[in-house]
Amino acid sequence: MKAVVFYESAAGLAEKAPLHMAEHRARWREFADRGELLMIGPFAHAQEDGAMAIFTTREAAEEFVRGDPFVLHGVIRNWTIREWNEALVPENSAPAP
């Protein structure tokens, strides 16, 4: 089971996000390097639709959100974490029998 974080963008995303992007990127690189963050990114219309990230565990997702500069500095107005049962797993990433 994976954990998916959904972010809701705060007003003024285009002005606020660049101010904290370097710190935000450093945080997600840390989690990706540890193998806990699988994907992250904004939706096509980020101001209206926000962003999402997929983590290997709920604990990793919660840790990420608690210290994410976008959350701490009001770039994100709300977030949710939902557990996700992936159904289609690429053959090369499936666990060996």
Biopython code that builds the backbone (N, CA, C, O; Angstrom):
import numpy as np
from Bio.PDB.StructureBuilder import StructureBuilder

atoms = [
    (1, "MET", "N", (0.840, -1.177, 0.000)),
    (1, "MET", "CA", (0.000, 0.000, 0.000)),
    (1, "MET", "C", (0.885, 1.240, 0.000)),
    (1, "MET", "O", (1.887, 1.308, 0.713)),
    (2, "LYS", "N", (0.504, 2.196, -0.797)),
    (2, "LYS", "CA", (1.204, 3.471, -0.881)),
    (2, "LYS", "C", (0.374, 4.544, -0.182)),
    (2, "LYS", "O", (-0.771, 4.306, 0.202)),
    (3, "ALA", "N", (0.961, 5.720, -0.023)),
    (3, "ALA", "CA", (0.261, 6.870, 0.543)),
    (3, "ALA", "C", (0.368, 8.014, -0.444)),
    (3, "ALA", "O", (1.456, 8.338, -0.921)),
    (4, "VAL", "N", (-0.769, 8.624, -0.749)),
    (4, "VAL", "CA", (-0.810, 9.733, -1.698)),
    (4, "VAL", "C", (-1.161, 11.008, -0.938)),
    (4, "VAL", "O", (-2.155, 11.069, -0.215)),
    (5, "VAL", "N", (-0.328, 12.013, -1.118)),
    (5, "VAL", "CA", (-0.567, 13.328, -0.528)),
    (5, "VAL", "C", (-1.188, 14.209, -1.602)),
    (5, "VAL", "O", (-0.682, 14.300, -2.720)),
    (6, "PHE", "N", (-2.293, 14.857, -1.245)),
    (6, "PHE", "CA", (-2.925, 15.842, -2.116)),
    (6, "PHE", "C", (-2.766, 17.212, -1.463)),
    (6, "PHE", "O", (-3.130, 17.406, -0.303)),
    (7, "TYR", "N", (-2.222, 18.149, -2.218)),
    (7, "TYR", "CA", (-2.047, 19.516, -1.741)),
    (7, "TYR", "C", (-3.077, 20.422, -2.406)),
    (7, "TYR", "O", (-3.339, 20.301, -3.603)),
    (8, "GLU", "N", (-3.656, 21.325, -1.628)),
    (8, "GLU", "CA", (-4.512, 22.389, -2.149)),
    (8, "GLU", "C", (-3.702, 23.677, -2.090)),
    (8, "GLU", "O", (-3.206, 24.061, -1.031)),
    (9, "SER", "N", (-3.573, 24.329, -3.215)),
    (9, "SER", "CA", (-2.766, 25.544, -3.303)),
    (9, "SER", "C", (-3.439, 26.715, -2.604)),
    (9, "SER", "O", (-4.655, 26.887, -2.680)),
    (10, "ALA", "N", (-2.630, 27.514, -1.926)),
    (10, "ALA", "CA", (-3.113, 28.748, -1.315)),
    (10, "ALA", "C", (-3.233, 29.817, -2.397)),
    (10, "ALA", "O", (-2.658, 29.682, -3.477)),
    (11, "ALA", "N", (-3.969, 30.862, -2.107)),
    (11, "ALA", "CA", (-4.049, 32.004, -3.020)),
    (11, "ALA", "C", (-2.644, 32.554, -3.237)),
    (11, "ALA", "O", (-1.828, 32.569, -2.315)),
    (12, "GLY", "N", (-2.367, 33.000, -4.440)),
    (12, "GLY", "CA", (-1.062, 33.588, -4.732)),
    (12, "GLY", "C", (0.042, 32.575, -4.941)),
    (12, "GLY", "O", (1.214, 32.874, -4.709)),
    (13, "LEU", "N", (-0.316, 31.385, -5.376)),
    (13, "LEU", "CA", (0.676, 30.319, -5.583)),
    (13, "LEU", "C", (1.832, 30.780, -6.461)),
    (13, "LEU", "O", (2.991, 30.528, -6.133)),
    (14, "ALA", "N", (1.538, 31.446, -7.563)),
    (14, "ALA", "CA", (2.577, 31.855, -8.511)),
    (14, "ALA", "C", (3.598, 32.805, -7.875)),
    (14, "ALA", "O", (4.763, 32.819, -8.271)),
    (15, "GLU", "N", (3.169, 33.584, -6.909)),
    (15, "GLU", "CA", (4.083, 34.504, -6.231)),
    (15, "GLU", "C", (4.811, 33.822, -5.076)),
    (15, "GLU", "O", (5.992, 34.085, -4.852)),
    (16, "LYS", "N", (4.123, 32.953, -4.343)),
    (16, "LYS", "CA", (4.695, 32.334, -3.144)),
    (16, "LYS", "C", (5.628, 31.161, -3.436)),
    (16, "LYS", "O", (6.680, 31.039, -2.809)),
    (17, "ALA", "N", (5.259, 30.314, -4.364)),
    (17, "ALA", "CA", (6.021, 29.086, -4.598)),
    (17, "ALA", "C", (7.496, 29.336, -4.940)),
    (17, "ALA", "O", (8.360, 28.658, -4.384)),
    (18, "PRO", "N", (7.815, 30.276, -5.830)),
    (18, "PRO", "CA", (9.233, 30.481, -6.160)),
    (18, "PRO", "C", (10.106, 30.860, -4.963)),
    (18, "PRO", "O", (11.299, 30.556, -4.941)),
    (19, "LEU", "N", (9.514, 31.519, -3.976)),
    (19, "LEU", "CA", (10.275, 31.935, -2.794)),
    (19, "LEU", "C", (10.761, 30.753, -1.961)),
    (19, "LEU", "O", (11.749, 30.864, -1.236)),
    (20, "HIS", "N", (10.068, 29.626, -2.067)),
    (20, "HIS", "CA", (10.388, 28.470, -1.228)),
    (20, "HIS", "C", (10.704, 27.212, -2.036)),
    (20, "HIS", "O", (10.837, 26.125, -1.474)),
    (21, "MET", "N", (10.822, 27.364, -3.354)),
    (21, "MET", "CA", (11.019, 26.202, -4.226)),
    (21, "MET", "C", (12.324, 25.462, -3.942)),
    (21, "MET", "O", (12.333, 24.231, -3.930)),
    (22, "ALA", "N", (13.410, 26.168, -3.715)),
    (22, "ALA", "CA", (14.693, 25.494, -3.472)),
    (22, "ALA", "C", (14.615, 24.604, -2.234)),
    (22, "ALA", "O", (15.094, 23.471, -2.252)),
    (23, "GLU", "N", (14.012, 25.116, -1.160)),
    (23, "GLU", "CA", (13.866, 24.317, 0.070)),
    (23, "GLU", "C", (12.909, 23.145, -0.142)),
    (23, "GLU", "O", (13.162, 22.038, 0.333)),
    (24, "HIS", "N", (11.821, 23.390, -0.850)),
    (24, "HIS", "CA", (10.833, 22.347, -1.141)),
    (24, "HIS", "C", (11.485, 21.243, -1.972)),
    (24, "HIS", "O", (11.310, 20.059, -1.683)),
    (25, "ARG", "N", (12.227, 21.626, -2.991)),
    (25, "ARG", "CA", (12.906, 20.658, -3.851)),
    (25, "ARG", "C", (13.945, 19.860, -3.055)),
    (25, "ARG", "O", (14.062, 18.648, -3.238)),
    (26, "ALA", "N", (14.685, 20.515, -2.190)),
    (26, "ALA", "CA", (15.674, 19.810, -1.372)),
    (26, "ALA", "C", (14.994, 18.776, -0.478)),
    (26, "ALA", "O", (15.520, 17.683, -0.268)),
    (27, "ARG", "N", (13.823, 19.131, 0.045)),
    (27, "ARG", "CA", (13.095, 18.183, 0.910)),
    (27, "ARG", "C", (12.639, 16.979, 0.107)),
    (27, "ARG", "O", (12.804, 15.845, 0.556)),
    (28, "TRP", "N", (12.067, 17.199, -1.079)),
    (28, "TRP", "CA", (11.602, 16.028, -1.816)),
    (28, "TRP", "C", (12.757, 15.208, -2.359)),
    (28, "TRP", "O", (12.622, 13.994, -2.514)),
    (29, "ARG", "N", (13.883, 15.830, -2.650)),
    (29, "ARG", "CA", (15.050, 15.050, -3.086)),
    (29, "ARG", "C", (15.547, 14.145, -1.948)),
    (29, "ARG", "O", (15.947, 13.005, -2.185)),
    (30, "GLU", "N", (15.519, 14.654, -0.736)),
    (30, "GLU", "CA", (15.914, 13.859, 0.432)),
    (30, "GLU", "C", (15.051, 12.598, 0.545)),
    (30, "GLU", "O", (15.573, 11.502, 0.751)),
    (31, "PHE", "N", (13.748, 12.754, 0.413)),
    (31, "PHE", "CA", (12.842, 11.611, 0.527)),
    (31, "PHE", "C", (12.977, 10.678, -0.675)),
    (31, "PHE", "O", (12.876, 9.460, -0.528)),
    (32, "ALA", "N", (13.202, 11.237, -1.853)),
    (32, "ALA", "CA", (13.404, 10.408, -3.043)),
    (32, "ALA", "C", (14.705, 9.612, -2.921)),
    (32, "ALA", "O", (14.744, 8.430, -3.262)),
    (33, "ASP", "N", (15.759, 10.253, -2.439)),
    (33, "ASP", "CA", (17.040, 9.565, -2.265)),
    (33, "ASP", "C", (16.940, 8.423, -1.255)),
    (33, "ASP", "O", (17.645, 7.421, -1.373)),
    (34, "ARG", "N", (16.070, 8.575, -0.273)),
    (34, "ARG", "CA", (15.852, 7.512, 0.720)),
    (34, "ARG", "C", (14.932, 6.419, 0.185)),
    (34, "ARG", "O", (14.738, 5.396, 0.842)),
    (35, "GLY", "N", (14.361, 6.629, -1.007)),
    (35, "GLY", "CA", (13.466, 5.641, -1.603)),
    (35, "GLY", "C", (12.043, 5.703, -1.079)),
    (35, "GLY", "O", (11.260, 4.782, -1.310)),
    (36, "GLU", "N", (11.695, 6.777, -0.374)),
    (36, "GLU", "CA", (10.363, 6.889, 0.225)),
    (36, "GLU", "C", (9.384, 7.705, -0.623)),
    (36, "GLU", "O", (8.170, 7.570, -0.468)),
    (37, "LEU", "N", (9.898, 8.539, -1.507)),
    (37, "LEU", "CA", (9.059, 9.349, -2.390)),
    (37, "LEU", "C", (9.218, 8.808, -3.804)),
    (37, "LEU", "O", (10.321, 8.782, -4.350)),
    (38, "LEU", "N", (8.111, 8.379, -4.388)),
    (38, "LEU", "CA", (8.144, 7.763, -5.711)),
    (38, "LEU", "C", (7.866, 8.756, -6.830)),
    (38, "LEU", "O", (8.504, 8.702, -7.881)),
    (39, "MET", "N", (6.922, 9.660, -6.613)),
    (39, "MET", "CA", (6.549, 10.676, -7.608)),
    (39, "MET", "C", (6.028, 11.908, -6.887)),
    (39, "MET", "O", (5.483, 11.822, -5.787)),
    (40, "ILE", "N", (6.208, 13.064, -7.533)),
    (40, "ILE", "CA", (5.693, 14.305, -6.972)),
    (40, "ILE", "C", (5.512, 15.310, -8.097)),
    (40, "ILE", "O", (6.280, 15.320, -9.059)),
    (41, "GLY", "N", (4.499, 16.152, -7.975)),
    (41, "GLY", "CA", (4.346, 17.201, -8.967)),
    (41, "GLY", "C", (2.987, 17.853, -8.914)),
    (41, "GLY", "O", (2.039, 17.324, -8.332)),
    (42, "PRO", "N", (2.911, 19.037, -9.547)),
    (42, "PRO", "CA", (1.649, 19.769, -9.598)),
    (42, "PRO", "C", (0.752, 19.228, -10.709)),
    (42, "PRO", "O", (1.225, 18.630, -11.676)),
    (43, "PHE", "N", (-0.535, 19.447, -10.552)),
    (43, "PHE", "CA", (-1.468, 19.173, -11.636)),
    (43, "PHE", "C", (-1.322, 20.295, -12.674)),
    (43, "PHE", "O", (-0.715, 21.327, -12.390)),
    (44, "ALA", "N", (-1.870, 20.096, -13.854)),
    (44, "ALA", "CA", (-1.707, 21.046, -14.954)),
    (44, "ALA", "C", (-2.152, 22.456, -14.574)),
    (44, "ALA", "O", (-1.546, 23.434, -15.013)),
    (45, "HIS", "N", (-3.189, 22.569, -13.773)),
    (45, "HIS", "CA", (-3.687, 23.867, -13.315)),
    (45, "HIS", "C", (-3.488, 23.925, -11.799)),
    (45, "HIS", "O", (-4.441, 23.807, -11.028)),
    (46, "ALA", "N", (-2.248, 24.107, -11.395)),
    (46, "ALA", "CA", (-1.866, 23.977, -9.987)),
    (46, "ALA", "C", (-2.616, 24.922, -9.055)),
    (46, "ALA", "O", (-2.949, 24.537, -7.934)),
    (47, "GLN", "N", (-2.887, 26.145, -9.490)),
    (47, "GLN", "CA", (-3.603, 27.064, -8.605)),
    (47, "GLN", "C", (-4.977, 26.511, -8.244)),
    (47, "GLN", "O", (-5.401, 26.604, -7.092)),
    (48, "GLU", "N", (-5.666, 25.943, -9.213)),
    (48, "GLU", "CA", (-7.004, 25.412, -8.976)),
    (48, "GLU", "C", (-6.993, 23.972, -8.453)),
    (48, "GLU", "O", (-7.803, 23.610, -7.600)),
    (49, "ASP", "N", (-6.071, 23.157, -8.968)),
    (49, "ASP", "CA", (-6.105, 21.717, -8.698)),
    (49, "ASP", "C", (-5.036, 21.212, -7.740)),
    (49, "ASP", "O", (-5.119, 20.072, -7.282)),
    (50, "GLY", "N", (-4.041, 22.025, -7.426)),
    (50, "GLY", "CA", (-3.017, 21.629, -6.469)),
    (50, "GLY", "C", (-1.962, 20.704, -7.027)),
    (50, "GLY", "O", (-1.566, 20.807, -8.188)),
    (51, "ALA", "N", (-1.512, 19.792, -6.171)),
    (51, "ALA", "CA", (-0.418, 18.890, -6.508)),
    (51, "ALA", "C", (-0.605, 17.584, -5.758)),
    (51, "ALA", "O", (-1.469, 17.466, -4.890)),
    (52, "MET", "N", (0.223, 16.601, -6.109)),
    (52, "MET", "CA", (0.175, 15.334, -5.395)),
    (52, "MET", "C", (1.559, 14.706, -5.338)),
    (52, "MET", "O", (2.455, 15.054, -6.107)),
    (53, "ALA", "N", (1.707, 13.780, -4.414)),
    (53, "ALA", "CA", (2.947, 13.025, -4.283)),
    (53, "ALA", "C", (2.593, 11.612, -3.820)),
    (53, "ALA", "O", (1.628, 11.413, -3.082)),
    (54, "ILE", "N", (3.377, 10.648, -4.258)),
    (54, "ILE", "CA", (3.159, 9.255, -3.875)),
    (54, "ILE", "C", (4.355, 8.781, -3.057)),
    (54, "ILE", "O", (5.501, 8.855, -3.500)),
    (55, "PHE", "N", (4.062, 8.293, -1.856)),
    (55, "PHE", "CA", (5.085, 7.813, -0.930)),
    (55, "PHE", "C", (4.930, 6.311, -0.691)),
    (55, "PHE", "O", (3.860, 5.741, -0.899)),
    (56, "THR", "N", (6.008, 5.694, -0.256)),
    (56, "THR", "CA", (5.981, 4.255, 0.002)),
    (56, "THR", "C", (5.190, 3.903, 1.254)),
    (56, "THR", "O", (4.661, 2.796, 1.361)),
    (57, "THR", "N", (5.103, 4.834, 2.204)),
    (57, "THR", "CA", (4.364, 4.586, 3.447)),
    (57, "THR", "C", (3.648, 5.847, 3.900)),
    (57, "THR", "O", (4.025, 6.957, 3.527)),
    (58, "ARG", "N", (2.626, 5.667, 4.697)),
    (58, "ARG", "CA", (1.919, 6.814, 5.281)),
    (58, "ARG", "C", (2.848, 7.589, 6.214)),
    (58, "ARG", "O", (2.793, 8.818, 6.267)),
    (59, "GLU", "N", (3.686, 6.883, 6.938)),
    (59, "GLU", "CA", (4.617, 7.542, 7.862)),
    (59, "GLU", "C", (5.552, 8.495, 7.119)),
    (59, "GLU", "O", (5.801, 9.610, 7.579)),
    (60, "ALA", "N", (6.065, 8.059, 5.980)),
    (60, "ALA", "CA", (6.941, 8.924, 5.177)),
    (60, "ALA", "C", (6.172, 10.140, 4.677)),
    (60, "ALA", "O", (6.692, 11.256, 4.700)),
    (61, "ALA", "N", (4.943, 9.935, 4.227)),
    (61, "ALA", "CA", (4.113, 11.044, 3.747)),
    (61, "ALA", "C", (3.870, 12.054, 4.865)),
    (61, "ALA", "O", (3.983, 13.260, 4.647)),
    (62, "GLU", "N", (3.540, 11.575, 6.047)),
    (62, "GLU", "CA", (3.287, 12.466, 7.178)),
    (62, "GLU", "C", (4.542, 13.236, 7.569)),
    (62, "GLU", "O", (4.476, 14.433, 7.849)),
    (63, "GLU", "N", (5.680, 12.558, 7.587)),
    (63, "GLU", "CA", (6.940, 13.223, 7.922)),
    (63, "GLU", "C", (7.260, 14.308, 6.899)),
    (63, "GLU", "O", (7.672, 15.410, 7.260)),
    (64, "PHE", "N", (7.068, 13.990, 5.628)),
    (64, "PHE", "CA", (7.334, 14.963, 4.573)),
    (64, "PHE", "C", (6.487, 16.217, 4.758)),
    (64, "PHE", "O", (7.011, 17.331, 4.770)),
    (65, "VAL", "N", (5.185, 16.035, 4.899)),
    (65, "VAL", "CA", (4.266, 17.167, 5.010)),
    (65, "VAL", "C", (4.591, 18.020, 6.234)),
    (65, "VAL", "O", (4.579, 19.248, 6.151)),
    (66, "ARG", "N", (4.879, 17.391, 7.355)),
    (66, "ARG", "CA", (5.165, 18.139, 8.595)),
    (66, "ARG", "C", (6.314, 19.128, 8.432)),
    (66, "ARG", "O", (6.311, 20.182, 9.069)),
    (67, "GLY", "N", (7.299, 18.805, 7.587)),
    (67, "GLY", "CA", (8.449, 19.692, 7.431)),
    (67, "GLY", "C", (8.578, 20.343, 6.073)),
    (67, "GLY", "O", (9.603, 20.963, 5.789)),
    (68, "ASP", "N", (7.564, 20.223, 5.215)),
    (68, "ASP", "CA", (7.644, 20.785, 3.877)),
    (68, "ASP", "C", (7.563, 22.305, 3.931)),
    (68, "ASP", "O", (6.597, 22.847, 4.469)),
    (69, "PRO", "N", (8.554, 23.004, 3.385)),
    (69, "PRO", "CA", (8.514, 24.464, 3.373)),
    (69, "PRO", "C", (7.258, 25.041, 2.713)),
    (69, "PRO", "O", (6.809, 26.119, 3.101)),
    (70, "PHE", "N", (6.687, 24.354, 1.734)),
    (70, "PHE", "CA", (5.451, 24.836, 1.126)),
    (70, "PHE", "C", (4.313, 24.857, 2.139)),
    (70, "PHE", "O", (3.479, 25.762, 2.112)),
    (71, "VAL", "N", (4.270, 23.884, 3.019)),
    (71, "VAL", "CA", (3.245, 23.853, 4.070)),
    (71, "VAL", "C", (3.577, 24.889, 5.147)),
    (71, "VAL", "O", (2.710, 25.651, 5.573)),
    (72, "LEU", "N", (4.822, 24.908, 5.574)),
    (72, "LEU", "CA", (5.238, 25.795, 6.661)),
    (72, "LEU", "C", (5.107, 27.276, 6.309)),
    (72, "LEU", "O", (4.901, 28.101, 7.199)),
    (73, "HIS", "N", (5.223, 27.628, 5.025)),
    (73, "HIS", "CA", (5.199, 29.035, 4.606)),
    (73, "HIS", "C", (3.915, 29.428, 3.879)),
    (73, "HIS", "O", (3.868, 30.482, 3.245)),
    (74, "GLY", "N", (2.884, 28.605, 3.958)),
    (74, "GLY", "CA", (1.586, 28.990, 3.437)),
    (74, "GLY", "C", (1.408, 28.924, 1.931)),
    (74, "GLY", "O", (0.476, 29.522, 1.393)),
    (75, "VAL", "N", (2.282, 28.207, 1.245)),
    (75, "VAL", "CA", (2.095, 28.000, -0.190)),
    (75, "VAL", "C", (0.936, 27.024, -0.403)),
    (75, "VAL", "O", (0.211, 27.094, -1.395)),
    (76, "ILE", "N", (0.789, 26.128, 0.544)),
    (76, "ILE", "CA", (-0.277, 25.127, 0.545)),
    (76, "ILE", "C", (-1.275, 25.508, 1.634)),
    (76, "ILE", "O", (-0.882, 25.760, 2.773)),
    (77, "ARG", "N", (-2.564, 25.552, 1.291)),
    (77, "ARG", "CA", (-3.576, 25.932, 2.288)),
    (77, "ARG", "C", (-4.158, 24.732, 3.011)),
    (77, "ARG", "O", (-4.653, 24.861, 4.131)),
    (78, "ASN", "N", (-4.103, 23.554, 2.375)),
    (78, "ASN", "CA", (-4.644, 22.349, 2.997)),
    (78, "ASN", "C", (-4.015, 21.140, 2.326)),
    (78, "ASN", "O", (-3.582, 21.210, 1.176)),
    (79, "TRP", "N", (-3.970, 20.041, 3.047)),
    (79, "TRP", "CA", (-3.441, 18.811, 2.485)),
    (79, "TRP", "C", (-4.181, 17.626, 3.079)),
    (79, "TRP", "O", (-4.730, 17.704, 4.178)),
    (80, "THR", "N", (-4.186, 16.529, 2.337)),
    (80, "THR", "CA", (-4.766, 15.273, 2.825)),
    (80, "THR", "C", (-3.852, 14.136, 2.400)),
    (80, "THR", "O", (-3.134, 14.228, 1.405)),
    (81, "ILE", "N", (-3.896, 13.071, 3.174)),
    (81, "ILE", "CA", (-3.158, 11.848, 2.842)),
    (81, "ILE", "C", (-4.183, 10.737, 2.722)),
    (81, "ILE", "O", (-5.022, 10.545, 3.601)),
    (82, "ARG", "N", (-4.101, 10.008, 1.617)),
    (82, "ARG", "CA", (-5.001, 8.877, 1.389)),
    (82, "ARG", "C", (-4.158, 7.648, 1.090)),
    (82, "ARG", "O", (-3.194, 7.710, 0.327)),
    (83, "GLU", "N", (-4.535, 6.535, 1.699)),
    (83, "GLU", "CA", (-3.848, 5.276, 1.413)),
    (83, "GLU", "C", (-4.366, 4.734, 0.092)),
    (83, "GLU", "O", (-5.556, 4.828, -0.210)),
    (84, "TRP", "N", (-3.458, 4.163, -0.694)),
    (84, "TRP", "CA", (-3.763, 3.768, -2.060)),
    (84, "TRP", "C", (-3.240, 2.363, -2.326)),
    (84, "TRP", "O", (-2.067, 2.064, -2.102)),
    (85, "ASN", "N", (-4.132, 1.511, -2.807)),
    (85, "ASN", "CA", (-3.760, 0.153, -3.200)),
    (85, "ASN", "C", (-3.482, 0.149, -4.694)),
    (85, "ASN", "O", (-4.409, 0.168, -5.505)),
    (86, "GLU", "N", (-2.221, 0.125, -5.052)),
    (86, "GLU", "CA", (-1.878, 0.135, -6.466)),
    (86, "GLU", "C", (-2.258, -1.201, -7.096)),
    (86, "GLU", "O", (-2.040, -2.261, -6.509)),
    (87, "ALA", "N", (-2.824, -1.138, -8.288)),
    (87, "ALA", "CA", (-3.296, -2.352, -8.949)),
    (87, "ALA", "C", (-2.418, -2.749, -10.132)),
    (87, "ALA", "O", (-2.252, -3.939, -10.402)),
    (88, "LEU", "N", (-1.862, -1.785, -10.831)),
    (88, "LEU", "CA", (-1.026, -2.063, -11.986)),
    (88, "LEU", "C", (0.398, -1.661, -11.647)),
    (88, "LEU", "O", (0.703, -0.475, -11.522)),
    (89, "VAL", "N", (1.261, -2.642, -11.500)),
    (89, "VAL", "CA", (2.644, -2.390, -11.138)),
    (89, "VAL", "C", (3.518, -2.823, -12.319)),
    (89, "VAL", "O", (3.422, -3.966, -12.764)),
    (90, "PRO", "N", (4.367, -1.928, -12.832)),
    (90, "PRO", "CA", (5.240, -2.328, -13.940)),
    (90, "PRO", "C", (6.055, -3.566, -13.565)),
    (90, "PRO", "O", (6.475, -3.728, -12.419)),
    (91, "GLU", "N", (6.264, -4.410, -14.531)),
    (91, "GLU", "CA", (6.919, -5.695, -14.296)),
    (91, "GLU", "C", (8.292, -5.544, -13.653)),
    (91, "GLU", "O", (8.647, -6.332, -12.776)),
    (92, "ASN", "N", (9.075, -4.541, -14.073)),
    (92, "ASN", "CA", (10.425, -4.384, -13.539)),
    (92, "ASN", "C", (10.455, -3.839, -12.115)),
    (92, "ASN", "O", (11.520, -3.839, -11.496)),
    (93, "SER", "N", (9.331, -3.374, -11.570)),
    (93, "SER", "CA", (9.335, -2.872, -10.193)),
    (93, "SER", "C", (8.599, -3.813, -9.230)),
    (93, "SER", "O", (8.511, -3.540, -8.033)),
    (94, "ALA", "N", (8.081, -4.901, -9.755)),
    (94, "ALA", "CA", (7.379, -5.870, -8.889)),
    (94, "ALA", "C", (8.405, -6.625, -8.050)),
    (94, "ALA", "O", (9.503, -6.908, -8.530)),
    (95, "PRO", "N", (8.064, -6.953, -6.807)),
    (95, "PRO", "CA", (8.973, -7.713, -5.960)),
    (95, "PRO", "C", (9.259, -9.086, -6.560)),
    (95, "PRO", "O", (8.382, -9.719, -7.148)),
    (96, "ALA", "N", (10.485, -9.526, -6.403)),
    (96, "ALA", "CA", (10.869, -10.840, -6.910)),
    (96, "ALA", "C", (10.180, -11.936, -6.090)),
    (96, "ALA", "O", (10.015, -11.786, -4.879)),
    (97, "PRO", "N", (9.779, -13.033, -6.738)),
    (97, "PRO", "CA", (9.105, -14.128, -6.010)),
    (97, "PRO", "C", (10.036, -14.847, -5.053)),
    (97, "PRO", "O", (9.618, -15.785, -4.374)),
]
sb = StructureBuilder()
sb.init_structure("model")
sb.init_model(0)
sb.init_chain("A")
sb.init_seg("    ")
for serial, (resi, resn, name, xyz) in enumerate(atoms, 1):
    if name == "N":
        sb.init_residue(resn, " ", resi, " ")
    sb.init_atom(name, np.array(xyz, "f"), 0.0, 1.0, " ", f" {name:<3s}", serial, name[0])
structure = sb.get_structure()
